[in-house]
């Protein structure tokens, strides 16, 4: 999506909005529970920077935080 198109869409109505209760803990409280499986994924630079910043503060690999977040999300909806 081009920057111009994204700006144009930002002013469009978004339709019905449903507020969802926040169920995820902060990244530093996420824990890994199962055996990891290697995959390849492309993420936005902003997301990677966010997880790297938290990981540096917590002295853990940023990939571990991302994996824990996805595990928590999946277990919530399973």
PDB file of N, CA, C and O in Angstrom:
ATOM      1  N   UNK A   1       0.850  -1.159   0.000  1.00  0.00           N
ATOM      2  CA  UNK A   1       0.000   0.000   0.000  1.00  0.00           C
ATOM      3  C   UNK A   1       0.904   1.232   0.000  1.00  0.00           C
ATOM      4  O   UNK A   1       1.864   1.318   0.767  1.00  0.00           O
ATOM      5  N   UNK A   2       0.583   2.160  -0.857  1.00  0.00           N
ATOM      6  CA  UNK A   2       1.393   3.369  -0.934  1.00  0.00           C
ATOM      7  C   UNK A   2       1.067   4.299   0.227  1.00  0.00           C
ATOM      8  O   UNK A   2       0.000   4.208   0.833  1.00  0.00           O
ATOM      9  N   UNK A   3       1.997   5.188   0.525  1.00  0.00           N
ATOM     10  CA  UNK A   3       1.803   6.139   1.617  1.00  0.00           C
ATOM     11  C   UNK A   3       0.572   7.011   1.343  1.00  0.00           C
ATOM     12  O   UNK A   3      -0.205   7.304   2.252  1.00  0.00           O
ATOM     13  N   UNK A   4       0.402   7.425   0.064  1.00  0.00           N
ATOM     14  CA  UNK A   4      -0.737   8.264  -0.315  1.00  0.00           C
ATOM     15  C   UNK A   4      -2.051   7.519  -0.086  1.00  0.00           C
ATOM     16  O   UNK A   4      -3.007   8.081   0.449  1.00  0.00           O
ATOM     17  N   UNK A   5      -2.091   6.249  -0.494  1.00  0.00           N
ATOM     18  CA  UNK A   5      -3.313   5.464  -0.335  1.00  0.00           C
ATOM     19  C   UNK A   5      -3.625   5.240   1.146  1.00  0.00           C
ATOM     20  O   UNK A   5      -4.784   5.322   1.553  1.00  0.00           O
ATOM     21  N   UNK A   6      -2.594   4.956   1.955  1.00  0.00           N
ATOM     22  CA  UNK A   6      -2.800   4.757   3.392  1.00  0.00           C
ATOM     23  C   UNK A   6      -3.354   6.027   4.033  1.00  0.00           C
ATOM     24  O   UNK A   6      -4.237   5.953   4.887  1.00  0.00           O
ATOM     25  N   UNK A   7      -2.845   7.185   3.629  1.00  0.00           N
ATOM     26  CA  UNK A   7      -3.324   8.452   4.175  1.00  0.00           C
ATOM     27  C   UNK A   7      -4.789   8.664   3.806  1.00  0.00           C
ATOM     28  O   UNK A   7      -5.590   9.102   4.632  1.00  0.00           O
ATOM     29  N   UNK A   8      -5.127   8.350   2.566  1.00  0.00           N
ATOM     30  CA  UNK A   8      -6.505   8.487   2.111  1.00  0.00           C
ATOM     31  C   UNK A   8      -7.426   7.560   2.907  1.00  0.00           C
ATOM     32  O   UNK A   8      -8.516   7.971   3.306  1.00  0.00           O
ATOM     33  N   UNK A   9      -7.002   6.317   3.141  1.00  0.00           N
ATOM     34  CA  UNK A   9      -7.817   5.366   3.880  1.00  0.00           C
ATOM     35  C   UNK A   9      -7.998   5.769   5.339  1.00  0.00           C
ATOM     36  O   UNK A   9      -9.000   5.415   5.959  1.00  0.00           O
ATOM     37  N   UNK A  10      -7.052   6.493   5.881  1.00  0.00           N
ATOM     38  CA  UNK A  10      -7.127   6.897   7.284  1.00  0.00           C
ATOM     39  C   UNK A  10      -8.331   7.798   7.539  1.00  0.00           C
ATOM     40  O   UNK A  10      -8.779   7.911   8.680  1.00  0.00           O
ATOM     41  N   UNK A  11      -8.851   8.426   6.526  1.00  0.00           N
ATOM     42  CA  UNK A  11      -9.990   9.329   6.685  1.00  0.00           C
ATOM     43  C   UNK A  11     -11.311   8.658   6.335  1.00  0.00           C
ATOM     44  O   UNK A  11     -12.363   9.295   6.406  1.00  0.00           O
ATOM     45  N   UNK A  12     -11.274   7.394   5.960  1.00  0.00           N
ATOM     46  CA  UNK A  12     -12.485   6.662   5.598  1.00  0.00           C
ATOM     47  C   UNK A  12     -13.109   6.056   6.860  1.00  0.00           C
ATOM     48  O   UNK A  12     -12.397   5.756   7.818  1.00  0.00           O
ATOM     49  N   UNK A  13     -14.439   5.875   6.863  1.00  0.00           N
ATOM     50  CA  UNK A  13     -15.057   5.186   7.998  1.00  0.00           C
ATOM     51  C   UNK A  13     -14.543   3.744   8.068  1.00  0.00           C
ATOM     52  O   UNK A  13     -14.282   3.128   7.034  1.00  0.00           O
ATOM     53  N   UNK A  14     -14.398   3.209   9.278  1.00  0.00           N
ATOM     54  CA  UNK A  14     -13.849   1.862   9.412  1.00  0.00           C
ATOM     55  C   UNK A  14     -14.932   0.819   9.665  1.00  0.00           C
ATOM     56  O   UNK A  14     -14.616  -0.361   9.815  1.00  0.00           O
ATOM     57  N   UNK A  15     -16.177   1.215   9.717  1.00  0.00           N
ATOM     58  CA  UNK A  15     -17.256   0.265   9.921  1.00  0.00           C
ATOM     59  C   UNK A  15     -17.500   0.014  11.402  1.00  0.00           C
ATOM     60  O   UNK A  15     -17.097   0.807  12.252  1.00  0.00           O
ATOM     61  N   UNK A  16     -18.167  -1.102  11.701  1.00  0.00           N
ATOM     62  CA  UNK A  16     -18.477  -1.442  13.097  1.00  0.00           C
ATOM     63  C   UNK A  16     -17.194  -1.758  13.845  1.00  0.00           C
ATOM     64  O   UNK A  16     -16.338  -2.495  13.356  1.00  0.00           O
ATOM     65  N   UNK A  17     -17.077  -1.202  15.009  1.00  0.00           N
ATOM     66  CA  UNK A  17     -15.901  -1.424  15.844  1.00  0.00           C
ATOM     67  C   UNK A  17     -16.335  -2.208  17.071  1.00  0.00           C
ATOM     68  O   UNK A  17     -17.331  -1.870  17.709  1.00  0.00           O
ATOM     69  N   UNK A  18     -15.588  -3.253  17.400  1.00  0.00           N
ATOM     70  CA  UNK A  18     -15.865  -4.049  18.590  1.00  0.00           C
ATOM     71  C   UNK A  18     -14.671  -3.915  19.525  1.00  0.00           C
ATOM     72  O   UNK A  18     -13.542  -4.224  19.143  1.00  0.00           O
ATOM     73  N   UNK A  19     -14.913  -3.460  20.730  1.00  0.00           N
ATOM     74  CA  UNK A  19     -13.842  -3.332  21.710  1.00  0.00           C
ATOM     75  C   UNK A  19     -13.612  -4.707  22.336  1.00  0.00           C
ATOM     76  O   UNK A  19     -14.542  -5.342  22.833  1.00  0.00           O
ATOM     77  N   UNK A  20     -12.358  -5.152  22.301  1.00  0.00           N
ATOM     78  CA  UNK A  20     -11.993  -6.465  22.822  1.00  0.00           C
ATOM     79  C   UNK A  20     -11.221  -6.273  24.117  1.00  0.00           C
ATOM     80  O   UNK A  20     -10.297  -5.462  24.178  1.00  0.00           O
ATOM     81  N   UNK A  21     -11.594  -7.013  25.147  1.00  0.00           N
ATOM     82  CA  UNK A  21     -10.907  -6.929  26.431  1.00  0.00           C
ATOM     83  C   UNK A  21      -9.443  -7.328  26.242  1.00  0.00           C
ATOM     84  O   UNK A  21      -9.144  -8.331  25.595  1.00  0.00           O
ATOM     85  N   UNK A  22      -8.544  -6.541  26.808  1.00  0.00           N
ATOM     86  CA  UNK A  22      -7.123  -6.837  26.723  1.00  0.00           C
ATOM     87  C   UNK A  22      -6.826  -8.070  27.568  1.00  0.00           C
ATOM     88  O   UNK A  22      -7.086  -8.076  28.771  1.00  0.00           O
ATOM     89  N   UNK A  23      -6.279  -9.120  26.939  1.00  0.00           N
ATOM     90  CA  UNK A  23      -6.016 -10.357  27.648  1.00  0.00           C
ATOM     91  C   UNK A  23      -4.537 -10.710  27.693  1.00  0.00           C
ATOM     92  O   UNK A  23      -4.160 -11.683  28.346  1.00  0.00           O
ATOM     93  N   UNK A  24      -3.694  -9.942  27.014  1.00  0.00           N
ATOM     94  CA  UNK A  24      -2.280 -10.259  26.963  1.00  0.00           C
ATOM     95  C   UNK A  24      -1.499  -9.529  28.052  1.00  0.00           C
ATOM     96  O   UNK A  24      -1.722  -8.343  28.295  1.00  0.00           O
ATOM     97  N   UNK A  25      -0.584 -10.244  28.705  1.00  0.00           N
ATOM     98  CA  UNK A  25       0.280  -9.577  29.680  1.00  0.00           C
ATOM     99  C   UNK A  25       1.346  -8.770  28.946  1.00  0.00           C
ATOM    100  O   UNK A  25       1.520  -8.943  27.739  1.00  0.00           O
ATOM    101  N   UNK A  26       2.057  -7.898  29.641  1.00  0.00           N
ATOM    102  CA  UNK A  26       3.149  -7.177  28.984  1.00  0.00           C
ATOM    103  C   UNK A  26       4.215  -8.161  28.500  1.00  0.00           C
ATOM    104  O   UNK A  26       4.350  -9.243  29.071  1.00  0.00           O
ATOM    105  N   UNK A  27       4.973  -7.806  27.460  1.00  0.00           N
ATOM    106  CA  UNK A  27       5.935  -8.731  26.865  1.00  0.00           C
ATOM    107  C   UNK A  27       6.907  -9.359  27.861  1.00  0.00           C
ATOM    108  O   UNK A  27       7.266 -10.527  27.718  1.00  0.00           O
ATOM    109  N   UNK A  28       7.336  -8.600  28.863  1.00  0.00           N
ATOM    110  CA  UNK A  28       8.324  -9.140  29.798  1.00  0.00           C
ATOM    111  C   UNK A  28       7.755 -10.226  30.716  1.00  0.00           C
ATOM    112  O   UNK A  28       8.517 -10.900  31.410  1.00  0.00           O
ATOM    113  N   UNK A  29       6.435 -10.407  30.732  1.00  0.00           N
ATOM    114  CA  UNK A  29       5.817 -11.426  31.586  1.00  0.00           C
ATOM    115  C   UNK A  29       5.412 -12.676  30.807  1.00  0.00           C
ATOM    116  O   UNK A  29       4.847 -13.604  31.386  1.00  0.00           O
ATOM    117  N   UNK A  30       5.692 -12.714  29.512  1.00  0.00           N
ATOM    118  CA  UNK A  30       5.341 -13.869  28.690  1.00  0.00           C
ATOM    119  C   UNK A  30       6.354 -14.996  28.894  1.00  0.00           C
ATOM    120  O   UNK A  30       7.550 -14.737  29.031  1.00  0.00           O
ATOM    121  N   UNK A  31       5.887 -16.229  28.914  1.00  0.00           N
ATOM    122  CA  UNK A  31       6.758 -17.387  29.113  1.00  0.00           C
ATOM    123  C   UNK A  31       6.602 -18.383  27.977  1.00  0.00           C
ATOM    124  O   UNK A  31       5.519 -18.524  27.409  1.00  0.00           O
ATOM    125  N   UNK A  32       7.687 -19.072  27.647  1.00  0.00           N
ATOM    126  CA  UNK A  32       7.652 -20.112  26.625  1.00  0.00           C
ATOM    127  C   UNK A  32       7.249 -21.422  27.287  1.00  0.00           C
ATOM    128  O   UNK A  32       7.795 -21.785  28.329  1.00  0.00           O
ATOM    129  N   UNK A  33       6.285 -22.143  26.684  1.00  0.00           N
ATOM    130  CA  UNK A  33       5.779 -23.366  27.303  1.00  0.00           C
ATOM    131  C   UNK A  33       6.035 -24.625  26.486  1.00  0.00           C
ATOM    132  O   UNK A  33       6.061 -25.714  27.059  1.00  0.00           O
ATOM    133  N   UNK A  34       6.222 -24.528  25.195  1.00  0.00           N
ATOM    134  CA  UNK A  34       6.343 -25.742  24.398  1.00  0.00           C
ATOM    135  C   UNK A  34       7.575 -25.699  23.501  1.00  0.00           C
ATOM    136  O   UNK A  34       8.274 -24.689  23.412  1.00  0.00           O
ATOM    137  N   UNK A  35       7.817 -26.825  22.842  1.00  0.00           N
ATOM    138  CA  UNK A  35       8.964 -26.974  21.956  1.00  0.00           C
ATOM    139  C   UNK A  35       8.796 -26.061  20.738  1.00  0.00           C
ATOM    140  O   UNK A  35       7.758 -26.104  20.078  1.00  0.00           O
ATOM    141  N   UNK A  36       9.792 -25.243  20.436  1.00  0.00           N
ATOM    142  CA  UNK A  36       9.694 -24.329  19.287  1.00  0.00           C
ATOM    143  C   UNK A  36       9.877 -25.045  17.942  1.00  0.00           C
ATOM    144  O   UNK A  36      10.547 -26.074  17.859  1.00  0.00           O
ATOM    145  N   UNK A  37       9.278 -24.490  16.910  1.00  0.00           N
ATOM    146  CA  UNK A  37       9.418 -24.956  15.533  1.00  0.00           C
ATOM    147  C   UNK A  37       9.931 -23.781  14.723  1.00  0.00           C
ATOM    148  O   UNK A  37       9.351 -22.697  14.774  1.00  0.00           O
ATOM    149  N   UNK A  38      11.014 -23.977  13.972  1.00  0.00           N
ATOM    150  CA  UNK A  38      11.578 -22.887  13.174  1.00  0.00           C
ATOM    151  C   UNK A  38      10.701 -22.584  11.966  1.00  0.00           C
ATOM    152  O   UNK A  38      10.265 -23.485  11.248  1.00  0.00           O
ATOM    153  N   UNK A  39      10.452 -21.281  11.759  1.00  0.00           N
ATOM    154  CA  UNK A  39       9.741 -20.805  10.570  1.00  0.00           C
ATOM    155  C   UNK A  39      10.447 -19.551  10.074  1.00  0.00           C
ATOM    156  O   UNK A  39      11.337 -19.024  10.741  1.00  0.00           O
ATOM    157  N   UNK A  40      10.050 -19.084   8.918  1.00  0.00           N
ATOM    158  CA  UNK A  40      10.532 -17.811   8.402  1.00  0.00           C
ATOM    159  C   UNK A  40       9.344 -16.862   8.361  1.00  0.00           C
ATOM    160  O   UNK A  40       8.272 -17.220   7.872  1.00  0.00           O
ATOM    161  N   UNK A  41       9.537 -15.654   8.875  1.00  0.00           N
ATOM    162  CA  UNK A  41       8.453 -14.671   8.929  1.00  0.00           C
ATOM    163  C   UNK A  41       9.041 -13.291   8.659  1.00  0.00           C
ATOM    164  O   UNK A  41      10.170 -13.003   9.057  1.00  0.00           O
ATOM    165  N   UNK A  42       8.288 -12.451   7.992  1.00  0.00           N
ATOM    166  CA  UNK A  42       8.699 -11.073   7.746  1.00  0.00           C
ATOM    167  C   UNK A  42       7.831 -10.163   8.603  1.00  0.00           C
ATOM    168  O   UNK A  42       6.604 -10.193   8.514  1.00  0.00           O
ATOM    169  N   UNK A  43       8.484  -9.354   9.434  1.00  0.00           N
ATOM    170  CA  UNK A  43       7.782  -8.438  10.338  1.00  0.00           C
ATOM    171  C   UNK A  43       8.136  -7.002   9.995  1.00  0.00           C
ATOM    172  O   UNK A  43       9.122  -6.747   9.304  1.00  0.00           O
ATOM    173  N   UNK A  44       7.335  -6.070  10.478  1.00  0.00           N
ATOM    174  CA  UNK A  44       7.648  -4.660  10.264  1.00  0.00           C
ATOM    175  C   UNK A  44       8.845  -4.273  11.129  1.00  0.00           C
ATOM    176  O   UNK A  44       9.073  -4.856  12.188  1.00  0.00           O
ATOM    177  N   UNK A  45       9.593  -3.299  10.673  1.00  0.00           N
ATOM    178  CA  UNK A  45      10.749  -2.827  11.429  1.00  0.00           C
ATOM    179  C   UNK A  45      10.320  -2.287  12.789  1.00  0.00           C
ATOM    180  O   UNK A  45      11.024  -2.475  13.781  1.00  0.00           O
ATOM    181  N   UNK A  46       9.167  -1.616  12.843  1.00  0.00           N
ATOM    182  CA  UNK A  46       8.669  -1.082  14.116  1.00  0.00           C
ATOM    183  C   UNK A  46       8.432  -2.195  15.139  1.00  0.00           C
ATOM    184  O   UNK A  46       8.778  -2.046  16.311  1.00  0.00           O
ATOM    185  N   UNK A  47       7.842  -3.308  14.695  1.00  0.00           N
ATOM    186  CA  UNK A  47       7.600  -4.426  15.609  1.00  0.00           C
ATOM    187  C   UNK A  47       8.905  -5.025  16.119  1.00  0.00           C
ATOM    188  O   UNK A  47       9.053  -5.284  17.314  1.00  0.00           O
ATOM    189  N   UNK A  48       9.834  -5.239  15.220  1.00  0.00           N
ATOM    190  CA  UNK A  48      11.126  -5.819  15.609  1.00  0.00           C
ATOM    191  C   UNK A  48      11.848  -4.890  16.581  1.00  0.00           C
ATOM    192  O   UNK A  48      12.400  -5.345  17.583  1.00  0.00           O
ATOM    193  N   UNK A  49      11.844  -3.603  16.290  1.00  0.00           N
ATOM    194  CA  UNK A  49      12.481  -2.633  17.185  1.00  0.00           C
ATOM    195  C   UNK A  49      11.847  -2.657  18.569  1.00  0.00           C
ATOM    196  O   UNK A  49      12.550  -2.591  19.578  1.00  0.00           O
ATOM    197  N   UNK A  50      10.522  -2.750  18.621  1.00  0.00           N
ATOM    198  CA  UNK A  50       9.810  -2.814  19.897  1.00  0.00           C
ATOM    199  C   UNK A  50      10.278  -4.013  20.716  1.00  0.00           C
ATOM    200  O   UNK A  50      10.640  -3.865  21.883  1.00  0.00           O
ATOM    201  N   UNK A  51      10.272  -5.202  20.108  1.00  0.00           N
ATOM    202  CA  UNK A  51      10.664  -6.405  20.832  1.00  0.00           C
ATOM    203  C   UNK A  51      12.146  -6.397  21.203  1.00  0.00           C
ATOM    204  O   UNK A  51      12.517  -6.892  22.267  1.00  0.00           O
ATOM    205  N   UNK A  52      12.985  -5.849  20.349  1.00  0.00           N
ATOM    206  CA  UNK A  52      14.411  -5.760  20.673  1.00  0.00           C
ATOM    207  C   UNK A  52      14.643  -4.844  21.877  1.00  0.00           C
ATOM    208  O   UNK A  52      15.496  -5.121  22.720  1.00  0.00           O
ATOM    209  N   UNK A  53      13.886  -3.763  21.948  1.00  0.00           N
ATOM    210  CA  UNK A  53      14.024  -2.829  23.062  1.00  0.00           C
ATOM    211  C   UNK A  53      13.636  -3.502  24.386  1.00  0.00           C
ATOM    212  O   UNK A  53      14.354  -3.386  25.379  1.00  0.00           O
ATOM    213  N   UNK A  54      12.507  -4.198  24.392  1.00  0.00           N
ATOM    214  CA  UNK A  54      12.062  -4.907  25.596  1.00  0.00           C
ATOM    215  C   UNK A  54      13.062  -6.007  25.951  1.00  0.00           C
ATOM    216  O   UNK A  54      13.431  -6.164  27.114  1.00  0.00           O
ATOM    217  N   UNK A  55      13.495  -6.760  24.954  1.00  0.00           N
ATOM    218  CA  UNK A  55      14.414  -7.875  25.185  1.00  0.00           C
ATOM    219  C   UNK A  55      15.735  -7.398  25.778  1.00  0.00           C
ATOM    220  O   UNK A  55      16.305  -8.057  26.647  1.00  0.00           O
ATOM    221  N   UNK A  56      16.207  -6.273  25.314  1.00  0.00           N
ATOM    222  CA  UNK A  56      17.459  -5.737  25.838  1.00  0.00           C
ATOM    223  C   UNK A  56      17.311  -5.399  27.329  1.00  0.00           C
ATOM    224  O   UNK A  56      18.206  -5.680  28.127  1.00  0.00           O
ATOM    225  N   UNK A  57      16.187  -4.802  27.688  1.00  0.00           N
ATOM    226  CA  UNK A  57      15.932  -4.471  29.094  1.00  0.00           C
ATOM    227  C   UNK A  57      15.832  -5.727  29.965  1.00  0.00           C
ATOM    228  O   UNK A  57      16.269  -5.728  31.116  1.00  0.00           O
ATOM    229  N   UNK A  58      15.256  -6.788  29.407  1.00  0.00           N
ATOM    230  CA  UNK A  58      15.029  -8.022  30.158  1.00  0.00           C
ATOM    231  C   UNK A  58      16.175  -9.025  30.012  1.00  0.00           C
ATOM    232  O   UNK A  58      16.175 -10.069  30.665  1.00  0.00           O
ATOM    233  N   UNK A  59      17.151  -8.708  29.155  1.00  0.00           N
ATOM    234  CA  UNK A  59      18.310  -9.582  28.916  1.00  0.00           C
ATOM    235  C   UNK A  59      17.905 -10.959  28.396  1.00  0.00           C
ATOM    236  O   UNK A  59      18.405 -11.984  28.859  1.00  0.00           O
ATOM    237  N   UNK A  60      16.991 -10.965  27.428  1.00  0.00           N
ATOM    238  CA  UNK A  60      16.570 -12.201  26.770  1.00  0.00           C
ATOM    239  C   UNK A  60      16.488 -11.960  25.272  1.00  0.00           C
ATOM    240  O   UNK A  60      16.398 -10.807  24.849  1.00  0.00           O
ATOM    241  N   UNK A  61      16.518 -13.005  24.459  1.00  0.00           N
ATOM    242  CA  UNK A  61      16.403 -12.835  23.005  1.00  0.00           C
ATOM    243  C   UNK A  61      15.020 -12.295  22.601  1.00  0.00           C
ATOM    244  O   UNK A  61      13.997 -12.711  23.145  1.00  0.00           O
ATOM    245  N   UNK A  62      15.009 -11.369  21.645  1.00  0.00           N
ATOM    246  CA  UNK A  62      13.732 -10.792  21.218  1.00  0.00           C
ATOM    247  C   UNK A  62      12.834 -11.832  20.565  1.00  0.00           C
ATOM    248  O   UNK A  62      11.610 -11.725  20.640  1.00  0.00           O
ATOM    249  N   UNK A  63      13.429 -12.844  19.919  1.00  0.00           N
ATOM    250  CA  UNK A  63      12.619 -13.894  19.295  1.00  0.00           C
ATOM    251  C   UNK A  63      11.793 -14.636  20.347  1.00  0.00           C
ATOM    252  O   UNK A  63      10.670 -15.062  20.077  1.00  0.00           O
ATOM    253  N   UNK A  64      12.349 -14.784  21.530  1.00  0.00           N
ATOM    254  CA  UNK A  64      11.639 -15.467  22.612  1.00  0.00           C
ATOM    255  C   UNK A  64      10.388 -14.689  23.010  1.00  0.00           C
ATOM    256  O   UNK A  64       9.350 -15.289  23.290  1.00  0.00           O
ATOM    257  N   UNK A  65      10.475 -13.376  23.038  1.00  0.00           N
ATOM    258  CA  UNK A  65       9.301 -12.554  23.354  1.00  0.00           C
ATOM    259  C   UNK A  65       8.217 -12.685  22.283  1.00  0.00           C
ATOM    260  O   UNK A  65       7.034 -12.816  22.594  1.00  0.00           O
ATOM    261  N   UNK A  66       8.636 -12.650  21.032  1.00  0.00           N
ATOM    262  CA  UNK A  66       7.670 -12.771  19.934  1.00  0.00           C
ATOM    263  C   UNK A  66       6.988 -14.136  19.994  1.00  0.00           C
ATOM    264  O   UNK A  66       5.770 -14.230  19.840  1.00  0.00           O
ATOM    265  N   UNK A  67       7.771 -15.195  20.216  1.00  0.00           N
ATOM    266  CA  UNK A  67       7.219 -16.554  20.304  1.00  0.00           C
ATOM    267  C   UNK A  67       6.229 -16.642  21.467  1.00  0.00           C
ATOM    268  O   UNK A  67       5.157 -17.228  21.323  1.00  0.00           O
ATOM    269  N   UNK A  68       6.576 -16.071  22.601  1.00  0.00           N
ATOM    270  CA  UNK A  68       5.699 -16.130  23.769  1.00  0.00           C
ATOM    271  C   UNK A  68       4.395 -15.382  23.524  1.00  0.00           C
ATOM    272  O   UNK A  68       3.330 -15.837  23.942  1.00  0.00           O
ATOM    273  N   UNK A  69       4.472 -14.246  22.855  1.00  0.00           N
ATOM    274  CA  UNK A  69       3.268 -13.487  22.524  1.00  0.00           C
ATOM    275  C   UNK A  69       2.336 -14.303  21.624  1.00  0.00           C
ATOM    276  O   UNK A  69       1.130 -14.362  21.866  1.00  0.00           O
ATOM    277  N   UNK A  70       2.891 -14.923  20.598  1.00  0.00           N
ATOM    278  CA  UNK A  70       2.081 -15.744  19.695  1.00  0.00           C
ATOM    279  C   UNK A  70       1.504 -16.963  20.414  1.00  0.00           C
ATOM    280  O   UNK A  70       0.358 -17.340  20.167  1.00  0.00           O
ATOM    281  N   UNK A  71       2.292 -17.586  21.304  1.00  0.00           N
ATOM    282  CA  UNK A  71       1.795 -18.729  22.077  1.00  0.00           C
ATOM    283  C   UNK A  71       0.614 -18.319  22.954  1.00  0.00           C
ATOM    284  O   UNK A  71      -0.392 -19.025  23.022  1.00  0.00           O
ATOM    285  N   UNK A  72       0.741 -17.179  23.621  1.00  0.00           N
ATOM    286  CA  UNK A  72      -0.327 -16.695  24.504  1.00  0.00           C
ATOM    287  C   UNK A  72      -1.598 -16.414  23.701  1.00  0.00           C
ATOM    288  O   UNK A  72      -2.697 -16.773  24.124  1.00  0.00           O
ATOM    289  N   UNK A  73      -1.443 -15.778  22.556  1.00  0.00           N
ATOM    290  CA  UNK A  73      -2.577 -15.464  21.687  1.00  0.00           C
ATOM    291  C   UNK A  73      -3.269 -16.757  21.236  1.00  0.00           C
ATOM    292  O   UNK A  73      -4.493 -16.873  21.302  1.00  0.00           O
ATOM    293  N   UNK A  74      -2.469 -17.721  20.778  1.00  0.00           N
ATOM    294  CA  UNK A  74      -3.030 -18.971  20.287  1.00  0.00           C
ATOM    295  C   UNK A  74      -3.750 -19.745  21.398  1.00  0.00           C
ATOM    296  O   UNK A  74      -4.829 -20.293  21.177  1.00  0.00           O
ATOM    297  N   UNK A  75      -3.152 -19.787  22.583  1.00  0.00           N
ATOM    298  CA  UNK A  75      -3.793 -20.534  23.675  1.00  0.00           C
ATOM    299  C   UNK A  75      -5.081 -19.851  24.134  1.00  0.00           C
ATOM    300  O   UNK A  75      -6.016 -20.520  24.574  1.00  0.00           O
ATOM    301  N   UNK A  76      -5.131 -18.538  24.035  1.00  0.00           N
ATOM    302  CA  UNK A  76      -6.351 -17.810  24.414  1.00  0.00           C
ATOM    303  C   UNK A  76      -7.527 -18.188  23.498  1.00  0.00           C
ATOM    304  O   UNK A  76      -8.655 -18.341  23.966  1.00  0.00           O
ATOM    305  N   UNK A  77      -7.261 -18.336  22.210  1.00  0.00           N
ATOM    306  CA  UNK A  77      -8.339 -18.618  21.250  1.00  0.00           C
ATOM    307  C   UNK A  77      -8.502 -20.096  20.933  1.00  0.00           C
ATOM    308  O   UNK A  77      -9.389 -20.463  20.161  1.00  0.00           O
ATOM    309  N   UNK A  78      -7.674 -20.944  21.505  1.00  0.00           N
ATOM    310  CA  UNK A  78      -7.755 -22.387  21.241  1.00  0.00           C
ATOM    311  C   UNK A  78      -8.963 -22.973  21.857  1.00  0.00           C
ATOM    312  O   UNK A  78      -9.195 -24.176  21.737  1.00  0.00           O
TER     313      UNK A  78
END
